[in-house]
Amino acid sequence: TTEELLKRLGMSDANAAQTADVLMYADLRGIDTHGVSNMLPVYIKQFVDGKMNPNPNWEILRENKATCVIDGDGGHGMVIAPIGMKEAIKRASEFGVGAVTVINCRHLGPCCYYAELAREQDMLGMATTTGGMSMVPTFGAKPLLGLNALAFAAPTEQNPPFVYDASPSVVAGNKIVLAKRLGQTVLPGWITDEHGNPIMEETEIPEKYMMLPVGSTREGGSQKGYSLSVISEILTTGLTATGAGPRRRAGSVHHFMAWDISGFSDPADFKADLDQYLTDLLDCPTVSGDGRVLYSGYPEAQTAKERTEKGIPYHPEVIDWFKQATTERRVPWRLTV
């Protein structure tokens, strides 16, 4: 159904399938803020408004053996970003490491999808992107920081792979949008008031607010989340000299890196060591004596397994939207609820 909707908006079969694959990856892993329920309506509006090229003709603007810059021709990030990471993987296989930046592109969804493309090739993968300018720096009263998500993935043999993906904000921006839409409150330290003061008690979401970096306040270490955002900004807009922060002038910019593990050690030995370390983490005793210690990527792998077997639990509001969207564009209704 998602593919058919995207095709009706002008995407080629291949581009629609690629976009749907990223969206379903997010939903299967429980990253609902970046799946079809939250992002597909946004993408459809961008296509209708002419703000996104359904079938971009990308090109390499600049390159130097292990690196290159790709112009995405205003295309969907879920179409162009896989090309960027695959180019980084190709260069890493030849030179040991590969780094690719994509400019003039749009939203790419969950960064971990692209980091995992390298992980699937027995490489380490990293992906970062420019997010919305809605986060304040420590002590700041103006949103000069992007929600610049960063992801990292490493392969394993026995345990679910290590997969990290997070914004430098306390929570993802889309989580606040979703909470506001559902009339939910937010926890202390997630957002500021309209003047930049951290709200340190559970609250309803005000009309005007800004996001807080990881750590929330200087006392809690917010300078760390603040600096992570700046690092991602340097790797994306900074490296391509396309204007950083509020001065960006190249659309969304994404950066991908791949490290060929075989250039450092035998991949089998690497995975055996990482598996043992992750097992040590899982076996770590908990403070309460209940539950278990987890690591990044483990709960998402469990969610993917469960949702693959039982289906994805979409909110009724999402199902209603799909029915309306498919009716308007004469797409056959195939969902079972």
N, C-alpha and C positions, 0 to 999 in steps of 0.2 A: 504493500500500500504506500509506504514512504517513497519507494522508487518510482511508482507510477505518478505520484503527486509531483515529484521533482522533474520527471520527464515532461509532464504537462506544462511546466514552467520553462521549458526550453533546454533542459540538460540532456546531453547525449546519454545513451544507455550506460556507457562505461562510467561517466561522471556521476550519474544518479546512483549507480550501484556502489561506487566508492564512497559517496556521501552517506548513503544508508548504512554501509558497513561500519563507519565510524560512529554514527548515531546509535546503532544497535550494540556496538561494543560498550558504549557508555551505559546504556540501559541494563545490559546483562550484568555488568560489574557493580550496579547500584549507584552509578554516578548520574543520578537522575537530573541534576542541574544542567548537564550537558547532553542529555539524550533527546529523543523526539518530543517528549512532553513539554520541555522548556524551550528548546531551540528551533524546532521545525517551524512554528508559527512566525518566529523572527526571520528566518531565512526566506520563507515564502514572501513575506512583506518586502524584503530587500530585493528579491527578484522582480516582483510586481512594480516596485518603485524605480527599477533600473539602477539600483545601487550595487549590484553584483553581477558579474559576467558569468553566465551559465556554462560557457564553453571557451575558456581562456586559451590563448596561444602564448604560452610561457616561453621565456628565453633566458639564456645565461648571459649576464651583462659583463661579468668580470670573473676571472679564475686564475688560480696559481697552484697547480698540481693537487694538493690535498684540500683546497678550498675553492669556493665559488659563491657568487651572488646571483640569485634567480629573480627575474621580474615576473610576478604572477599574473600580470595583465588583468588585475581587478577580479580575479577568480575566487571561487569559494576556497577557504583554507583547507577544507576536507578533501579537495581535489588536488591542490597544489602542494600542500604540506607533505603528503606521502612521497611526492616526486623529490622534494628537498631532502627528506631523510634517506630515501633510496640512493640519491646521488652521494650523500655523505657516506653511506655504507659502501658504495662502489669505490670511492676514493680511499676509504679505510682499508679495504681489502688489498689495495695496491700499495698504499703508503703507511699503513699502520693506524693512522687516524684520518678522519675526514670531518670537515666543518663546512656547513652550508647555511647561508642566510637567504631568506625569501622576503622580498619587499613587494609593495603594491598588491597586497593580498587581503583576504578577509578572515573572519573568525575560523579557527581550526578545531574547536571543540576540546576534548580532553587531550592534553599534551602527552599523557602516558601512552596513548595509542601509537604515537610515532617513536617514542623511546623503545617501545616493545618491538617495533619492526627491526631494530638493530639487535635486540635481545634474541630474537628468533634466529638470527644468523650467528649466534655465539659471539656476539659483540656486546660491549657496554653501550647503552644509548642514552642521550640526553636531549631534551627539547625544552625550549622556553619561548615565550611569546609576549607581545605587548598587550596588556589588558586595559580595561577602561580606566581613565584617570579619575579615580574616586576615593583615593586613600591619602590621608594626611601624613606628613613626616612627623617624627617625634617632636613635640612642642608646637607643631604647626597648626594653622587655622585655615589652610588652603589645600585642596586636593591636588598635589603636585606629583603623586606617585601612581603608577599604573598597577592594576591587579595582575602583575606579570607572572603568570603561572610558570613553574619549572618542574620538569619530570625527569626521572632517572630510572633505568631498568637494568638488571643484571640477571644472566641466565643461571638456572639450577638444573639438577637432574632429578632429585627426589621430592623436594619441597616446592610449593608454589614459588615462582620467581619473586625476587625483591623488586617491587615496582612502587616508586614514590611519585606523587603528583600533587602539588599544592600551590595555592596562591600565597604570596607573602603576607596577606591579610589574615586576621584571626579566622575568618570563614570566607568561603567563596562569595563573590558579589551576587551571583545568581541565587544563592541560598537565601539572602536577604530579600531579593525580589520575590522568590517563591513564598517565603514566610509572610510577606506583606500581602500577597495575593490571597493567601489562605487565612489571613487575619490572625496570624500567630505572633507571639512575643519573641524577643531576642534576649539572649543571655547577657550578663554583665561583661563589659569590655569588648563587645563586638563592633559597636559603632559610636560615633560622636553625635552631639547635637549640632544644630546649624552653625554654631560658632566654633566648632572644633573641640569642645570639651568632651573628654571620654565619658560615656554613660556607664557607670559602674554598678548598676542594678538592673535586674530583669525589667524590661520595658516593652510597651507597644512601640512599633516603628513610627517615628515622627515623619511628618511630611518632608522635611529637609534633614538630611543626615550625611555623614561621610564615614568611610570605612577606616578601621584602625589596623595598624601593622600587627603581626604576631608579637605578642608580649603586651599589647594594649597601651601600656604606659612605660615611661623611662624606668620606673622602679621594677617593672616586670620584664624589662629587656626589649622594649619595642624598637630600639635602635637596630636590632638584629633583623627583624622583618623589614624595616625601612631599608636597610642596606641590601637585603636580598632583592628587593624591587629595583634598586639602582643597578645592581650587578646585571640583572636580566635586561634592563634598559640599555646598558653599555654593550651587551652581546648582540642586541638586535638593532635598534636605531643608531646606537653609538658607533658600532663597527662599520655601518653603511653610510655614516655621516648624513642621515636623513632627518635630523632634528630630534632631540631627545625630549621626553616628557611632554609637557603641554605644547611644545613646538614641533611635534611630529608632522612630517609632510609626505609620508609614503604609505599611507594606509596602515593596516596591521603588518607587523614585521615579525618573522619567526626565525629562530636559530636552532640548528640541529647539529649534533656531534655524535660520532661513532668511533669507538676504540676497538680495534681488532685484538681480542684477547690473546690470540696465538703469537702476537708480536711481543708479548710479555711473559706468557707461560703456556703450558699445555691446557687447552680449554677444559679437558676432562679433570685435570688436577684443580683448576680454578673452581669448577662447579662442585667438586667433592669438598673442598675447603669451605666454600660458601654454604653448601648444604649443612655441613657440620655446625657452622656458626649459627645459622638460622634455627637449627634444631636446639642448640644451646639456649637461644632466646626463647623458643617455644616452651622449653622445659624449665625455664627460670621460675622459681617459686614466687607466688604472688603475696602481696602484703596481707591481704585478707584471708588467704588460704583457699579462696574460691576462684573459679574461672581460670584463665590462663593469660600469660603474656603473649602478645601478637607482634607482628612486624608489618611494615608497609607492603601492601600487596596481598597479604594473607586473607584478610576478611573479604576483599574484593573477589579473590579467587573462589572463596566459599559461596559468595553471593552468585557468582556466574554459574557455578555448578548447580545451585538450587534453582535459579531462574531458567537455566537450560532445560531442566527436568520438569519444572512445574509451570513455567511461563512467567511473564513479567507483570507484576501487579500494578497496572496503570490506574490512576485516579479516575473516577467517573467523569470528571470535568475534561480529562484528556480524551476519553472515548467520545464524548459529545462533540469535542472540537474536530476530531478525525471524521466523524459522520458528516458534519457540516462541510468540512473542507473537501471531502471526496464527492459529496453531492454537488457542490458548486462547480467542480472541475470534471464531473462525470467519470470519476474513477470508481470501478467496481468495489463494493464493500466486501472485504474478505476476512475481517477480524471476527473471532468468536469470543463472546463474553458470557 
